[in-house]
Amino acid sequence: MNRALLITVFAALAGGISHADSMDWITIDTSSLPHGTTGFIDFGFNGGFPATATISSFSMTGGSLDSSTVSTFGTVSGQLPGTVTLDDDNADYDEGIGFGSSIRFLLTLSGTPAGTIGDVFTLSFFNNDFSGSLLTGNINDGWLAQFQIDPKTGAVTTTAYADPAGGASFATIQPVPEPAGWFLLAGLFGPVILRVRRRT
């Protein structure tokens, strides 16, 4: 087995298409917004088979949340900056936010794929009166990031939408490898790594 194949397998385990149950770190660069900008953070989740979306480890740099503005629809529990869980019954969570330089949280999608209709989780930021979206060029839906779960395989396809000018997205999505994947990697390719080191 050569280095190229080793790198390919490592990439598949560490950062490829994830599956339900999947975990992803989402980091949003909000530093381009004018100082003092306020609006709303919005999570949405809906679909065809039972699943949950859990937001945890929420943190902000230089910003603040307004707990008095929390609004939910569907089955939602919890409140930021604590853990928030949404069922896929067109659930929606909104909370007022004063933007700083960045936002980061862990998204966990859990469920057993079934049927023919997949599930979709979305992240959006809106201005104060919900008349427009922020930080995204996805004008029609206003989404900054989207996670689509395939109903047959459970594979999660992630999309970070371009900025309003068509450039790189302000959102970065980083999959968290499953522990089983790391153990498989260590067991199968540990000896290969050692051999490569000995040859160099």
KAZIGI-V65880 format. One record per pair of residues at least 12 apart in sequence whose C-alpha atoms are under 8 Angstrom apart, sorted by the first residue. I is the first residue (numbers start at 0). J is the second residue. D is the distance in Angstrom with one decimal. If there is no record, write none. Layout:
# KAZIGI-V65880
i=(I/I)
j=(J/J)
d=(D/D)
This chain:
# KAZIGI-V65880
i=(0/2/5/9/12/12/12/12/13/13/13/13/14/14/14/14/15/16/16/16/16/17/17/17/17/18/18/18/18/18/19/19/19/19/19/19/19/19/19/20/20/20/20/20/21/21/21/21/21/21/21/22/22/22/22/22/22/22/23/23/23/23/23/23/23/24/24/24/24/24/24/24/24/25/25/25/25/25/25/25/25/26/26/26/26/26/26/26/27/27/27/27/27/27/28/28/28/28/28/29/29/29/29/29/29/29/30/30/30/31/32/34/34/35/35/36/36/37/37/37/37/37/37/38/38/38/38/38/38/38/38/38/39/39/39/39/39/39/39/39/39/40/40/40/40/40/40/40/40/41/41/41/41/41/41/41/41/42/42/42/42/42/42/42/43/43/43/43/43/43/43/43/43/44/44/44/44/44/44/44/44/44/44/44/45/45/45/45/45/45/45/45/46/46/46/46/46/46/46/47/47/47/47/47/47/47/47/48/48/48/48/48/48/48/48/48/48/49/49/49/49/49/50/50/50/50/50/50/50/51/51/51/51/51/51/51/52/52/52/52/52/52/52/52/52/53/53/53/53/53/53/53/53/54/54/54/54/54/54/54/55/55/55/55/55/55/55/56/56/56/56/56/56/57/57/57/57/57/57/57/57/58/58/58/58/59/59/59/59/59/60/60/60/60/61/61/61/61/62/62/62/62/62/62/63/63/63/63/64/64/64/64/64/64/65/65/65/65/66/66/66/66/68/68/68/69/69/69/69/70/70/70/71/71/71/71/72/72/72/72/73/73/73/73/73/74/74/74/74/75/75/75/87/95/111/112/112/112/112/112/113/113/114/114/115/115/116/116/117/117/117/117/118/118/118/118/119/119/119/119/120/120/120/121/121/121/121/121/122/122/122/122/123/123/123/123/124/124/124/125/134/134/134/135/135/135/135/135/135/136/136/136/136/136/136/137/137/137/142/143/143/143/143/143/143/144/144/144/144/144/145/145/145/146/157/159/159)
j=(191/195/188/184/176/180/181/184/174/175/176/180/173/174/175/176/174/154/155/156/157/154/155/156/174/148/152/153/154/155/108/109/110/111/112/148/153/154/155/107/108/109/110/153/107/108/109/155/174/175/177/105/106/107/108/174/175/176/105/106/107/172/173/174/175/103/104/105/106/172/173/174/175/103/104/105/106/170/171/172/173/101/102/103/104/170/171/172/101/102/103/169/170/171/100/101/102/169/170/98/99/100/101/102/134/169/99/100/101/100/98/98/99/97/98/97/98/95/96/97/98/126/127/95/96/97/98/124/125/126/127/128/93/94/95/96/124/125/126/127/129/93/94/95/96/122/123/124/125/91/92/93/94/122/123/124/125/91/92/93/120/121/122/123/85/89/90/91/92/119/120/121/122/85/86/87/88/89/90/91/118/119/120/121/86/87/88/89/90/118/119/120/87/88/89/116/117/118/119/87/113/114/115/116/117/118/150/87/110/111/112/113/114/116/117/118/150/86/87/110/111/112/86/87/108/109/110/111/118/84/85/86/87/108/109/110/84/85/86/87/106/107/108/109/120/82/83/84/85/105/106/107/108/82/83/84/104/105/106/107/80/81/82/83/104/105/106/80/81/82/103/104/105/79/80/81/82/102/103/104/105/80/102/103/104/99/100/101/102/103/99/100/101/102/98/99/100/101/96/97/98/99/100/101/96/97/98/99/79/80/94/95/96/97/94/95/96/97/78/79/94/95/93/94/95/92/93/94/95/92/93/94/90/91/92/93/89/90/91/92/86/88/89/90/91/86/87/88/90/90/91/92/118/127/153/149/150/151/152/153/150/151/150/151/150/151/149/150/147/148/149/150/147/148/149/150/145/146/147/148/145/146/147/142/143/144/145/146/142/143/144/145/141/142/143/144/141/142/143/141/162/163/169/160/161/162/163/168/169/160/161/162/163/164/165/160/161/163/160/159/160/161/168/169/170/157/158/159/160/170/157/158/159/158/172/171/172)
d=(7.4/7.8/7.5/7.1/6.4/5.9/7.5/7.8/7.1/7.0/5.0/7.8/7.1/5.5/7.5/7.1/7.6/6.4/6.0/6.2/7.9/5.7/5.2/7.3/7.0/7.6/7.9/5.2/4.3/5.1/5.7/5.2/5.9/7.3/7.8/7.2/5.1/6.5/6.8/7.1/5.4/4.3/6.3/7.9/5.6/5.3/6.7/7.7/7.8/7.6/7.9/6.9/5.6/4.4/6.5/6.1/5.4/7.8/5.8/5.3/6.6/6.4/5.4/4.2/5.4/7.2/5.9/4.6/6.3/5.8/5.0/6.3/7.0/5.6/5.5/6.2/7.2/6.8/5.7/4.8/6.5/7.1/5.7/4.4/6.8/5.7/5.1/6.7/5.5/5.1/6.3/5.5/4.4/6.3/6.2/4.7/6.8/5.2/6.5/6.7/6.4/4.9/5.1/7.3/7.6/7.2/6.5/4.1/6.5/7.8/7.6/7.8/7.7/6.8/6.9/6.1/5.8/7.3/5.6/4.4/5.9/6.9/6.6/5.7/5.4/6.6/7.9/7.0/5.5/4.3/4.4/7.8/6.3/5.4/4.4/5.3/5.6/5.1/6.3/6.6/7.9/5.6/5.6/6.5/6.6/7.6/6.1/4.7/6.6/7.1/5.6/4.6/6.9/5.8/5.0/5.9/7.6/5.6/5.1/6.7/7.3/5.7/4.9/6.6/7.9/6.9/5.7/4.5/6.6/8.0/5.6/5.1/6.7/6.6/6.8/5.0/7.0/5.6/5.3/6.6/7.3/5.7/4.4/6.5/7.4/3.9/5.2/4.4/6.4/5.6/5.6/6.8/5.5/6.9/7.5/6.5/5.5/3.8/6.0/7.8/8.0/7.2/7.4/4.7/5.5/6.0/7.8/7.8/7.7/7.4/6.3/5.8/6.9/7.1/6.9/6.9/7.2/7.6/6.6/6.1/7.0/7.9/6.1/5.9/7.2/5.5/4.1/7.0/7.8/6.7/5.6/4.6/6.2/5.9/5.3/6.5/5.6/5.2/6.5/7.8/6.9/5.7/4.7/6.6/7.4/6.9/5.7/4.3/6.4/7.9/5.7/5.1/6.5/5.6/5.1/6.3/6.6/5.7/4.8/6.6/7.8/6.5/4.6/6.7/5.9/5.2/6.6/7.6/7.2/7.2/7.8/5.3/5.8/7.1/5.4/6.9/7.7/7.5/5.8/4.3/7.0/6.9/5.9/5.3/6.4/7.1/7.8/5.8/4.5/6.4/5.7/5.6/5.3/6.5/7.2/4.2/6.0/7.5/7.4/5.2/4.7/3.9/7.2/7.9/5.8/5.0/6.8/7.6/7.8/7.9/7.1/5.9/4.5/6.2/6.6/5.0/5.9/7.8/8.0/7.9/6.8/7.2/7.7/5.5/5.6/7.3/5.6/4.4/6.9/6.0/5.1/6.5/7.3/5.4/4.6/6.3/7.5/5.2/5.0/6.7/7.5/5.9/6.0/4.2/6.5/5.5/7.9/6.8/5.7/6.5/7.4/7.3/7.1/8.0/7.4/7.2/4.7/5.8/6.7/5.4/5.2/6.0/6.0/7.0/5.7/7.1/7.7/5.8/6.9/5.4/5.0/4.5/5.8/5.1/7.1/7.4/7.0/5.6/4.6/6.3/5.8/5.1/6.7/6.3/7.5/5.8/4.5/6.4/5.7/5.7/5.2/6.5/6.1/4.7/5.2/7.1/7.6/7.6/7.4/7.8/5.8/6.4/6.7/6.2/6.0/4.6/5.1/7.4/7.7/6.7/5.6/5.0/3.8/6.8/6.5/6.5/7.4/7.6/7.3/6.1/5.3/7.9/7.9/8.0/7.0/7.4/5.5/4.5/6.0/7.0/5.8/5.1/6.7/6.5/7.8/6.9/7.3)
